[in-house]
Amino acid sequence: MPDRPVKNVIEHKPFVMAPRDLPVKEAARMLKEQHEGAVLIVEAGRLIGICTERDIVFQVVAAGADPATTPIGEIMTADPVTITLDKPFGHALHLMFEGGFRHVPVVGPDGAPLGLVSARDALGLDVLDFEQDLLLREGLAEIL
């Protein structure tokens, strides 16, 4: 399953997009409605950042900032790591593990957001298959 294309993982899966000047409070409302954990920040049709629920909690709520007046662009991660539709889902999992994050935006050749993969997408058979694949690769590496 980790070999399946990212395209298949995001198929029919909604994602949240917003402009950088959207107040954090409104972005949080959108995330709640869509049952998502991150919002993709878009400008002129291109991905410029990502803001997660964790960003909202740590950088706004815990910091005592006003979510009604703080623009999401102020707390977003600019120029996030991305992946394309043709890459295997296992590559997205690897990016998340290496980068220490839980969401990877999927973009087209023009930088337009096409979807979002998350660590949550790995639940079920994907994580078992990925673990088996890693063990197999480790075993091969020891032999070689």
One Martini backbone bead per residue (centre of mass of N, CA, C, O) as a GRO file, in nm:
protein
  144
    1MET     BB    1   0.051   0.064  -0.018
    2PRO     BB    2   0.297   0.273  -0.023
    3ASP     BB    3   0.299   0.251  -0.354
    4ARG     BB    4   0.079   0.418  -0.385
    5PRO     BB    5  -0.043   0.686  -0.511
    6VAL     BB    6  -0.125   0.992  -0.404
    7LYS     BB    7  -0.370   1.023  -0.584
    8ASN     BB    8  -0.534   0.791  -0.434
    9VAL     BB    9  -0.540   0.922  -0.149
   10ILE     BB   10  -0.690   1.211  -0.244
   11GLU     BB   11  -0.925   1.096  -0.357
   12HIS     BB   12  -1.213   1.255  -0.256
   13LYS     BB   13  -1.047   1.462  -0.070
   14PRO     BB   14  -1.078   1.709   0.124
   15PHE     BB   15  -0.966   2.059   0.148
   16VAL     BB   16  -0.806   2.345   0.292
   17MET     BB   17  -0.836   2.689   0.192
   18ALA     BB   18  -0.645   3.010   0.218
   19PRO     BB   19  -0.576   3.317   0.287
   20ARG     BB   20  -0.340   3.504   0.467
   21ASP     BB   21  -0.580   3.712   0.592
   22LEU     BB   22  -0.711   3.507   0.753
   23PRO     BB   23  -0.846   3.444   1.033
   24VAL     BB   24  -0.787   3.204   1.263
   25LYS     BB   25  -1.079   3.159   1.352
   26GLU     BB   26  -1.180   3.083   1.065
   27ALA     BB   27  -0.988   2.849   1.012
   28ALA     BB   28  -1.082   2.676   1.253
   29ARG     BB   29  -1.370   2.645   1.153
   30MET     BB   30  -1.300   2.500   0.888
   31LEU     BB   31  -1.159   2.257   1.015
   32LYS     BB   32  -1.399   2.156   1.175
   33GLU     BB   33  -1.601   2.116   0.936
   34GLN     BB   34  -1.381   1.921   0.768
   35HIS     BB   35  -1.198   1.743   0.948
   36GLU     BB   36  -0.918   1.896   0.977
   37GLY     BB   37  -0.548   1.978   1.038
   38ALA     BB   38  -0.519   2.170   0.773
   39VAL     BB   39  -0.415   2.469   0.601
   40LEU     BB   40  -0.395   2.610   0.286
   41ILE     BB   41  -0.192   2.862   0.157
   42VAL     BB   42  -0.309   3.105  -0.086
   43GLU     BB   43  -0.159   3.265  -0.387
   44ALA     BB   44  -0.242   3.295  -0.698
   45GLY     BB   45  -0.290   2.962  -0.691
   46ARG     BB   46  -0.055   2.925  -0.478
   47LEU     BB   47   0.149   2.776  -0.264
   48ILE     BB   48   0.278   2.932   0.060
   49GLY     BB   49   0.134   2.747   0.292
   50ILE     BB   50   0.095   2.619   0.637
   51CYS     BB   51  -0.171   2.536   0.881
   52THR     BB   52  -0.210   2.408   1.194
   53GLU     BB   53  -0.357   2.324   1.482
   54ARG     BB   54  -0.092   2.348   1.636
   55ASP     BB   55  -0.027   2.638   1.557
   56ILE     BB   56  -0.277   2.761   1.687
   57VAL     BB   57  -0.224   2.674   1.977
   58PHE     BB   58   0.077   2.777   2.015
   59GLN     BB   59   0.070   3.076   1.853
   60VAL     BB   60  -0.209   3.173   1.990
   61VAL     BB   61  -0.336   3.060   2.244
   62ALA     BB   62  -0.072   3.026   2.425
   63ALA     BB   63   0.020   3.337   2.349
   64GLY     BB   64  -0.246   3.533   2.361
   65ALA     BB   65  -0.374   3.569   2.100
   66ASP     BB   66  -0.598   3.693   1.858
   67PRO     BB   67  -0.795   3.504   1.644
   68ALA     BB   68  -0.965   3.747   1.513
   69THR     BB   69  -0.678   3.920   1.421
   70THR     BB   70  -0.504   3.690   1.332
   71PRO     BB   71  -0.330   3.602   1.071
   72ILE     BB   72  -0.243   3.312   0.920
   73GLY     BB   73   0.026   3.421   0.786
   74GLU     BB   74   0.174   3.465   1.070
   75ILE     BB   75   0.176   3.124   1.139
   76MET     BB   76   0.281   3.003   0.904
   77THR     BB   77   0.437   2.778   0.689
   78ALA     BB   78   0.661   2.846   0.468
   79ASP     BB   79   0.741   2.661   0.219
   80PRO     BB   80   0.654   2.371   0.209
   81VAL     BB   81   0.662   2.057   0.191
   82THR     BB   82   0.618   1.859  -0.103
   83ILE     BB   83   0.401   1.680  -0.337
   84THR     BB   84   0.322   1.460  -0.593
   85LEU     BB   85   0.097   1.253  -0.752
   86ASP     BB   86   0.323   1.027  -0.852
   87LYS     BB   87   0.397   0.961  -0.581
   88PRO     BB   88   0.444   0.770  -0.323
   89PHE     BB   89   0.318   0.739  -0.012
   90GLY     BB   90   0.587   0.656   0.123
   91HIS     BB   91   0.722   0.929   0.068
   92ALA     BB   92   0.543   1.095   0.252
   93LEU     BB   93   0.613   0.943   0.510
   94HIS     BB   94   0.912   1.010   0.500
   95LEU     BB   95   0.888   1.317   0.513
   96MET     BB   96   0.745   1.324   0.786
   97PHE     BB   97   0.957   1.180   0.953
   98GLU     BB   98   1.206   1.361   0.882
   99GLY     BB   99   1.045   1.647   0.950
  100GLY     BB  100   0.823   1.629   1.189
  101PHE     BB  101   0.546   1.590   1.036
  102ARG     BB  102   0.175   1.543   0.930
  103HIS     BB  103   0.189   1.722   0.658
  104VAL     BB  104   0.135   1.709   0.288
  105PRO     BB  105   0.133   1.881   0.019
  106VAL     BB  106  -0.032   1.877  -0.295
  107VAL     BB  107   0.114   1.943  -0.617
  108GLY     BB  108   0.153   2.095  -0.901
  109PRO     BB  109   0.360   2.224  -1.143
  110ASP     BB  110   0.236   2.527  -1.060
  111GLY     BB  111   0.169   2.510  -0.730
  112ALA     BB  112  -0.100   2.393  -0.703
  113PRO     BB  113  -0.333   2.279  -0.501
  114LEU     BB  114  -0.466   1.922  -0.467
  115GLY     BB  115  -0.385   1.849  -0.160
  116LEU     BB  116  -0.370   1.621   0.138
  117VAL     BB  117  -0.143   1.459   0.342
  118SER     BB  118  -0.149   1.230   0.622
  119ALA     BB  119  -0.083   1.033   0.883
  120ARG     BB  120  -0.377   0.925   0.894
  121ASP     BB  121  -0.357   0.775   0.611
  122ALA     BB  122  -0.175   0.530   0.745
  123LEU     BB  123  -0.390   0.385   0.848
  124GLY     BB  124  -0.371   0.054   0.858
  125LEU     BB  125  -0.233  -0.114   0.599
  126ASP     BB  126  -0.008   0.085   0.529
  127VAL     BB  127   0.163   0.060   0.790
  128LEU     BB  128   0.222  -0.241   0.762
  129ASP     BB  129   0.353  -0.234   0.483
  130PHE     BB  130   0.575  -0.031   0.553
  131GLU     BB  131   0.711  -0.197   0.772
  132GLN     BB  132   0.778  -0.441   0.594
  133ASP     BB  133   0.949  -0.284   0.391
  134LEU     BB  134   1.164  -0.187   0.591
  135LEU     BB  135   1.257  -0.466   0.684
  136LEU     BB  136   1.346  -0.565   0.409
  137ARG     BB  137   1.556  -0.340   0.357
  138GLU     BB  138   1.730  -0.399   0.605
  139GLY     BB  139   1.799  -0.690   0.525
  140LEU     BB  140   1.936  -0.616   0.257
  141ALA     BB  141   2.153  -0.428   0.376
  142GLU     BB  142   2.294  -0.651   0.548
  143ILE     BB  143   2.373  -0.835   0.312
  144LEU     BB  144   2.528  -0.598   0.151
   0.00000   0.00000   0.00000
